[in-house]
Amino acid sequence: MSENYVVTVENLNKYYGKRQVLKDVSFHICPNEIVGFIGPNGAGKSTTMKCMCNLIFPDSGTICIGGYDILKERDKALSCQAALIESPGLYMDMTGKENINLIAKMRKVPKERVNELIEFTGLDKKINLKAGKYSMGMKQRLGLAIALLSKPQFLILDEPTNGLDPTGIIDLRNTLHNLVKEEKISILFSSHQLGEIEKLANRIICINNGRIIDTPQALDGNMHYILQVSDVINTKKILEQRIANDKIEVLGTDSLKVMVDDQELFSESLKEILNQDIKILDIYKMELDIESIYQEVYGDHHE
Ligand SMILES: Nc1ncnc2c1ncn2[C@@H]1O[C@H](COP(=O)(O)OP(=O)(O)OP(=O)(O)O)[C@@H](O)[C@H]1O
């Protein structure tokens, strides 16, 4: 295994009865990557993720998390990762705080970490409400806070945007971007919402009928940048002086996506943004256009 990978999955095979649902599945995940896992219904996403969480066992193949083989050094491997698979298991009669404290106590997590996560997931104002009264998004945030208690290097999320309204989706996206930044975590998440994957992922892994498919990560003419800035509204105005406004999309409270055909015009816009004393907190190049990739990979094989 390369030292540089947080996760390595190699030649995973899994049968249900006589039916082979994973066929030589191999991939890796690098530090600080957000990877989208896509594929039609029944392709094998959940089965792969459940194997990675040691909830089910592959018939053959290896999975290393943080350098530890999940079968040979289970506890060490699992201590490097956290997962939200299906809905988080919460005690509905207990408050958010009681839920998180219970697990924190079992795992001997210091109080400071608990408070940090309550704040990070934006639950501070509702933390004394019973979990049964939480909305879907709040339950998920609490589940995420609990999953992150032990400072994992790697997070697995199975369809995290399911059941969330648009605000919940934006909140989750901001939380996950911040998580990668602040906690230097890598994330693998599955989703059917291509738009969401595009906004969140740096890379995608495609699976179809139990097999990983070679994925074109870059498609010509589809380069875009994600900009995280201190002032989204004025940044958008400045960009619109040189770039068509249908190529600029506000993603959240502090980020925008810009489709770039002309690098020079984009560089000039960046200079102007800095001249106006707007802080560019982060900028990264995305070479994904998920819909085109999905179409190229799966053709007419729609879900
Ligand atoms: N417990 C099980 N017993 C038998 N077959 C199963 C079981 N769980 C999953 N399968 C089958 O394995 C295949 C892969 O399922 P899996 O849930 O991994 O797909 P998926 O890509 O996560 O799909 P979806 O997008 O619908 O969640 C499917 O054909 C499914 O019917």
The ligand as an SDF file (V2000), in Angstrom:
LIG
                    3D

 31 33  0  0  0  0  0  0  0  0999 V2000
  -28.5280   -8.4790    2.0810 N   0  0  0  0  0  0  0  0  0  0  0  0
  -28.5810   -8.7170    0.7680 C   0  0  0  0  0  0  0  0  0  0  0  0
  -28.9140   -9.9170    0.2900 N   0  0  0  0  0  0  0  0  0  0  0  0
  -28.9490  -10.1800   -1.0340 C   0  0  0  0  0  0  0  0  0  0  0  0
  -28.6570   -9.2680   -1.9890 N   0  0  0  0  0  0  0  0  0  0  0  0
  -28.3090   -8.0330   -1.5740 C   0  0  0  0  0  0  0  0  0  0  0  0
  -28.2620   -7.6800   -0.1790 C   0  0  0  0  0  0  0  0  0  0  0  0
  -27.8890   -6.3840   -0.0730 N   0  0  0  0  0  0  0  0  0  0  0  0
  -27.7220   -5.9350   -1.3500 C   0  0  0  0  0  0  0  0  0  0  0  0
  -27.9760   -6.9170   -2.2400 N   0  0  0  0  0  0  0  0  0  0  0  0
  -27.8720   -6.8130   -3.7050 C   0  0  0  0  0  0  0  0  0  0  0  0
  -26.5470   -6.4040   -4.0080 O   0  0  0  0  0  0  0  0  0  0  0  0
  -26.5440   -5.5230   -5.1220 C   0  0  0  0  0  0  0  0  0  0  0  0
  -25.8150   -4.2560   -4.7350 C   0  0  0  0  0  0  0  0  0  0  0  0
  -26.6140   -3.5400   -3.7790 O   0  0  0  0  0  0  0  0  0  0  0  0
  -26.1570   -2.2000   -3.0950 P   0  0  0  0  0  0  0  0  0  0  0  0
  -27.1500   -1.9070   -2.0220 O   0  0  0  0  0  0  0  0  0  0  0  0
  -24.7380   -2.2930   -2.7220 O   0  0  0  0  0  0  0  0  0  0  0  0
  -26.3190   -1.1700   -4.3050 O   0  0  0  0  0  0  0  0  0  0  0  0
  -26.2610    0.4260   -4.2800 P   0  0  0  0  0  0  0  0  0  0  0  0
  -25.3430    0.8190   -5.3800 O   0  0  0  0  0  0  0  0  0  0  0  0
  -25.9560    0.9030   -2.9250 O   0  0  0  0  0  0  0  0  0  0  0  0
  -27.7490    0.7760   -4.6900 O   0  0  0  0  0  0  0  0  0  0  0  0
  -28.6970    2.0010   -4.2630 P   0  0  0  0  0  0  0  0  0  0  0  0
  -28.2160    3.1480   -5.0590 O   0  0  0  0  0  0  0  0  0  0  0  0
  -30.0300    1.5280   -4.7150 O   0  0  0  0  0  0  0  0  0  0  0  0
  -28.5830    2.1790   -2.7740 O   0  0  0  0  0  0  0  0  0  0  0  0
  -28.0040   -5.2940   -5.4960 C   0  0  0  0  0  0  0  0  0  0  0  0
  -28.3210   -6.1110   -6.5800 O   0  0  0  0  0  0  0  0  0  0  0  0
  -28.7520   -5.7260   -4.2690 C   0  0  0  0  0  0  0  0  0  0  0  0
  -30.0190   -6.2510   -4.6320 O   0  0  0  0  0  0  0  0  0  0  0  0
  1  2  1  0
  2  3  1  0
  2  7  2  0
  3  4  2  0
  4  5  1  0
  5  6  2  0
  6  7  1  0
  6 10  1  0
  7  8  1  0
  8  9  2  0
  9 10  1  0
 10 11  1  0
 11 12  1  0
 11 30  1  0
 12 13  1  0
 13 14  1  0
 13 28  1  0
 14 15  1  0
 15 16  1  0
 16 17  2  0
 16 18  1  0
 16 19  1  0
 19 20  1  0
 20 21  2  0
 20 22  1  0
 20 23  1  0
 23 24  1  0
 24 25  2  0
 24 26  1  0
 24 27  1  0
 28 29  1  0
 28 30  1  0
 30 31  1  0
M  END
$$$$
